[in-house]
């Protein structure tokens, strides 16, 4: 048994299913050790119907906080005592801090996206954005960008079951942040998509297109819409460079980034919420993300 585990070691964990492939335990345990914290991080496979039971058990066991992956994010948001503005607008949380018996729910996905852009010299404040997608990652990006001062967000999604989710997100943002202009359009309307891209500072792919088995595809087939000053970002992190990002770079976009940075910085945001300390992100990137 690892020598640093003691009777006073604080517990953190990940819940959801499946979790066997997760890199979170290695990333957080390394970070705890590097920052001198007597904590340990585990992963528990929890199906949706057992979410409430698992959350109650973690409270009883004195867990200090936990991350949440699918399919439990929405259910956990219903169980916590207090939600951050982002988690409230998104309707889901991926990070919960337990303090004095109370659960504080947050969503760091959008924070990771915004920080990743900032690390590449881009601030979303005052920017006009076009975001393709309306699932969990897309919603987090849209909400956090609005919270951080984006001037306009144009959401494009296919006319499928997620389209209504895009419309709900638009309504929520307009209610809480009326200064941010939000519109929803069908992704099938290529002419409108190209027009909004032309009027945007930032273009985001937050769909699964670009991820295997769709790694040979991009939602932007006409690369003439790319221009040097257009900032291009993808939420997909495997592969590290999607066809979307590669096409943007080839067309001369000065900033075109994949989702690996978003993944790193959302983890760093959760680490700070858990501990109040900064994750050693340079070392974590070299060891677990490069």
N, C-alpha and C positions, 0 to 999 in steps of 0.2 A: 504494500500500500504506500502511496505517495506520502513522504514524511511531513509535508507541510499541512496536511489535513489534521485538524485538531478538534477538540470538543467545542471550540468557540468559532469554528469556521462558518462564515455566512454562506447561505445557499442562494444561488440564482439558477434559473433554468429556462428551457424552451418547451412550450407545449404545442401540440398540433399533430397532424399525421399526413404523410410519413415524415419522420425526423431523423431516421438512421443515416441519411446522406448529409445531414447538416454540418457545416463547418463552424457553427457558432460556438460549441464547447471548446474547440481548440483555440479559436480567436480570443474568446473572453478569458479562458484560463491562462493563456499566455499573457494577456494584458494585466490580469490581476497580479500575476507573479512579477511582471516587470515594474508595476507601480507599488509593489510591497503591500498589497491588500490580502488579508486573510479571508479570501472568498473562494468558492468553487462553483462551477457551472456544469449542469447536466442537461440532458434532453429526455423528455418523457413523451411517449407516443400516446396521444389523447384523442379519441374520436369525438366528433361534434356532440353526440348525445351525452358524453361524460364530462363536458366542459365545466359545468357548474360544480359538479362533484370534485373535479380536480382543483379548481380554484379554491374551494372551501378547504380542501386538504392542505394546499400550499400555505394558506393562512394559519391553519392549526400547527403546521410544522415549523412556522417561523421563517418561511422563505422571505427574503428581502425584496425580491422582484423577479419578474419573468418576461420573456419575450413570447409572442404568439404568432404562429404561422397558420396557414389554411388547414382546416376549414373553420377555425375557432375565433377568428378576429372579430366578426360581427357580434357573436354571442358574448364574448368577453366585454365588449363595449357596453352591453346591457347589464353586466354584473358589477362593474366598478362603482365606486362611490362618487368619483369626480372625473370628468373628461377634459382634456385640453381642448382649445378651440378647434385645432386641426382634427383631432379624433372625433369631436362632436359633428363637424361638417362632413367628414368622410363616413361616419357611422361605423367605424371599425378602429381597433387599436392593436398595435403590435408590440407595445412596451408597457408594462405595468410596474409601478413602484409601490411597495407595501410599506407603509409607515404608520406606526401607532394603531395598527389594526385596520387601517383604511387603505383602499385600493385607488391609486391614481393612474388613470389610463391615458396614454399618449400614442401618437402615430408618428414615427420618425422617417417613414419612407420619403415623404415630400421634403423633409429637412435634408435628407441625404442628397436628393436631386439638386436642391438649391445650393447646398454647400459644394457639390461637385462642380457646378457652373462657376461658383465664386472662386474655387481653386484654379479655374481656367480663365480668370480675369473678367467674369461676367456677373453682373448684378441684375436680378430680375425686376428690381424696383423701376417702375415707369416703363417697362418693356411691353411690347405687343407680342403675344404668343399664339401659335397654332399648335394644338395638341391632338394627335391622332390616337384615339382610344378612349374607352369609358369604363374599363375594369378597375380593379383595386389600385394598381400602380398609377394608372392615369388619373384617377380621382385624387389620390394623394398629391400628385404633382400639381394638378389644377388648384386644389385647395391651398396648399402651402405657398404656391406662387402668388395667389390672390392675397393671402395673409401677409406676404412679404412685399406687397405693393405693386404687383403687375398691373398695368393700366388696362389691358384688354386680353381676353382669352377666348379664342375660337376653338370650340371642341368639334372634332369630326369623328363620327363612328358609323359603322354600317347599320342599316335599319334592322337590327337583330334585337335580342332580349336586353342588351346593354344600352340601347339607345335611350330607353326611359330612365336609366340610371344617369346618363349624361344630362337629361332634362332636369332631374331632381338635383343634381349637383349645381347646375346653373341657378335654379331657384334658391337653393341654400346660400350660395355665394352672394347673390343679389340681395338677399334679405340681411345677411350679416355684414356684407362689404359692398354697399351700393355704389361706391366709387369705382369699383372694378367692372368694366363692361364684359359681359359673358354672353356668348351666342353658341347655339348648337346646330350643326348642319350634317346632312347625310354624307358619309365618306364617298358614296357612289357619285356625288356631284363633283366631278373632277375640275370643272371650270371654276366653281366656287372655291374649291380647295386651293387651286393655283392663285386665285385672286387674293385669298387671305394670306397665303404664304408671301406673296409680293408685298403685302401691307404689314408683315410681321418682322420682328427682330429675331425671334427664336422659333425654331421648328422642332417639335418633339415627336418621336415615335414611342408610344407607350402601349403598343399592342404586342402580340406574340410573333408577328411577322418579322423574320430575321433570325428567329430562334429555330433550332432543329425541330421538326423536319422542314421548316420553311426558311432555312438559312440561305437559300439561293434567291430569295425574293425580297422586294422592297415595295412599300406602299407608294413611293415616289418613283415612277418609271420615267417620267420626263425630266431629265436632269437639268434642263434649261432653267428650271425654277430655282436652282441653287445659284447663289451669288456670293462673292467674297465676304460681304459684311453680314451674311445670314448665319446665325449661330444654330448649329444642328446638334441635337442630343438624342440618344437612344436609351431607353430603359432596359433593353436587352443586354445582358452581360456575358452570355455564352452563345455564340462566339464573342470574343472581346471587341472585334470590329465587324459589325454587320455589313451587309451589302449597302444598306442605307447610309451608314457612316463612311464607308469606302467611296461611294459615289459622290458624297458631299465633298470629301477631301480631294478627289480627282477633279471635281468641278471648281476647286479653288477656295472653298469655304475655309476661313482662317481658324475657326473653332468648330470642331466636329468630334464629339466625345461619345464613347460607349457607356454602358450602364455599370461597369465595374466600380467606378468611383462613387456612383450613387449607392451601391451596395456597401462599400467601405464606410462612407460617411453616415449612412443611416445607423450602422452598427456603432460608430463612434458617438453618435448622438445618444443612443440608448445607454452606452457605457457611462456617459457623463450624467445622464439622469439617474442611473443606478448608484454611482459612486461620488459624483461631484468632481471627478478628476478627468483629465484628458487621456484618451486612449493613445498609446504610442503608435500612431497611424503609419509612420514611415516603415517601422519594423514589421507591423502587421501586414502591410501591403506586400512587402518583399517576401514574407514567409507564406502567406495564404492567398494572395490575389494575383501575384505577378505571373 
